[in-house]
Amino acid sequence: MKVDIKNLNNEVVGDIELNDSVFALPARSDILARVVRWQLAKRQQGTHATKTISQISGTTKKPFRQKGTGNARQGSLRSPQFRGGAVIFGPVPRSHAHDLPKKVRVLGLKTALSAKAAQGKLVIIDDLVIDSHKTKDVIQNIHVFGSSLLFIDGIEVNENFSKALSNIPLVDLLPQQGANVYDILRRDVLVLSKSAVKSLEERLA
């Protein structure tokens, strides 16, 4: 699949042949859903917790005698039926992460890249390098490509370009090793540098 290469001024400066095994796979929404769920599950802190009866502060004395009061029998004011009492079967700290086969993770990334290419929302840039770190010097140029953008560069990102993008909403920048399904799907347009394309094809083909 041949795609134009542009510069940051949105001018065509050449073309590139993309590997069909990475950028031309059929749509698989089920694979994308599995990978996104796996990613988000890993991010959950899992620090939620409620107190059991042994952790509630209060007396251990029986509230009132067993018989003769007309009330239901009670053994503790820390029981769950009382206000301020324990929670039964409440959440405990745990990891929400689960395993996902490496083949599925790789297929998910290739499917996400292919989906952007099929939708016409994949842009290839010759390089993501600028001389100034000021946002005003780059914001007009990048908004030609769209308002919701994910830039993926090579192994290292240009420091000036990173600083210029840092305070623009809905615009993200990642090195190629940070490319992931969730971030690709949450932004409308995917912008890859030539070095990112080379690295991704070597990694995924």
C-alpha positions, 0 to 999 in steps of 0.5 A: 500500500503506497501512501504520500509522505508529507511535511509539517506544512502539509506538503507532499514530499514523497511516498512510502510503501507500507507493509500490508501485513501491518497496515492492511489487515481486516477490521476486527472489533473483537480483537480491539475490544479485548486489547483495550479491556486488557490495557485499562484493567492493568491501569486500575489501582485496585485500592478499593476496600471496605471494613469488615466487622473486625476492623470497625471500632466500637464495643464488643458488648451485646447491645441488650439481653437476648430475650424479653425485649420484643426486639430481634436478637443482636450480638454486636452494634458493629454488625452490618444492619447498624449504621456505621457497621461493617460491610459484608462481602465488600471490595478488597484490595486486589489487582484487576490485571489479567493475561492476554496472549502476546499474539492477540496483543500484537494482532490488536496493534496491527488491527488498530493501525490498519483501521486508521489506514482504512479510514483515511486517518493515517498521515505519514510525516517525513520527520517530527522535528522543529526548531522552536519549542513554542506552541504558537509556532506549531499549532496552526500546522498540526491542526491542518491534520485535525483537532484530535491527533496522536503523533508517534515518532521513532525511538526518541522524540524531538524535545522541542516538538514534545514541549510545543505539544505539551499544552495542546488539548486532544494532541498526544506524542509517543515514541514508537515503543509506546504505541498502543491500541487504546491511545491510537483509538482514542484520537481521531487521526494517527500521525506517524513519522517515517522512522516510526513506520520503519520501527513498527514494521520491524517490530510487528511484521 
